[in-house]
Amino acid sequence: MTVSSPAPRSLSTTPRLLALATLCVAALCVLLLLKPASPTVTVPASLTSVADWVIIHVDVTAVLAATTALAVVSMVRNLHYGIGAILMLGVGANLTTAALGSWITDAPTTLLPSGHVVAATALYGSAVLVSAPRWRPVVIGLGISGVAGVCISASAAELSGVFGVIAGLLVAAAWGCAAAILMERSPLAAQREALRADTAVVAFSRHRSIHL
C-alpha cells in the first residue's frame, strides 16, 4: 500500500529575515570601521554620459513618484500593511544613509552608502513586496537590472566607490528585511497562514493514491 503524504507546512521566514538583517548591519559596521580604500572603476568615455543621465534622473522627484505609484498599487491590492512597509523601507533606508553621512565625518565619501543606490534598491524591494505573485518574477528581473544599472552608474560617475555601493546595498537590504517581516505579520498573510494547513489536508484527500 502506497499513500502519498501532504507537503510539509512552510515555516515562518521571520527568523531568517532577522538573521539576514543582522548580517547586513554587522557587515556594514565592519566596512565603516575598517574604512578600506575603494578600488578605482574605469569605464569607457561613451558610458560616462549614460551614467550621468541615469544619476540625474534618479532624483527626489522620481523616487517620490515611484513611491506614490507603489502605494497606490498596495491600496488597490488591499495590502494596508504594504503602505507601511513601503514607508518603512524607503524612509528608513534613506534616513539611515543621511544619518551615516552626517555622523561619520572622517570617512571618505566613496565609502559612505550611496544615496542613489539606496533609493533604487529600496524602490525595488518595495515593488517586490507589494507586487502580485504572477508579476513578481517580472518585477524581480527588471528590478535587478535597474539596481545594477544604478550601481554601475554611481561608480562610473565617481559619485561613490565600490564599497560605497556595497554599503548602500547593505543599508537597503537591512531595511528590506524589516519591511518583509512587517508584510509577513499583516492580517492577510496571517489569514493565508491559518488556512494553509486546511488547504494541505484538502489537497491530500483529493490527490492521495492508495494501491493495494
Beta strands, then each sheet from edge to edge (+ up, - down):
end
